[in-house]
């Protein structure tokens, strides 16, 4: 598993205390992990899966009644970036990878349980909040969705460059060839 688990567990206190920093996601076997490395160190990751039921299905009855009809949805989860790499480059890279993954697999809608601590960021990306907040205590989440069209419109501003499919791009700082 990825070393993101300690960071994820400590920043979003929704899981029970444990003697181990390892946290195995209940959808681990079905997730596709998009990962950013600095050398051999995982510095950022996000998971995606298109198989229902989503974790959000279990938190919000009648999920489909809140979503635009006729869409092929995937759930985006477990976003984590190590603190010393939160300068934007890693997150922008993960965002571009998520777009590429979604388009390659035919997804045109992403759903998230967005932490209430990052609502401004999600709205900047084009996410639309829906339904009541879910969670409890310090781990409150707002269900949100993002259409492919809305993201592509927002992406040029957010990524500061047009999206280009199927071309490797380095989002780490420093000189690149």
Secondary structure, 3 states (H helix, E strand, C coil): CCCHHHHHHHHCCCCCCCCCCCCCCCCCCCCEEEEEEECCEEEEEEEEECCCCCHHHHHCCCHHHHCCCCCCEEEEEEEEECHHHCCCHHHHHHHHHHHHHHHHCCCCEEEEEEEHHHHHHHHHHCCEECCCCEEECCEEEEEEEEEHHHHHHHHHHHHCCCCCCCCCCCCCCCCCC
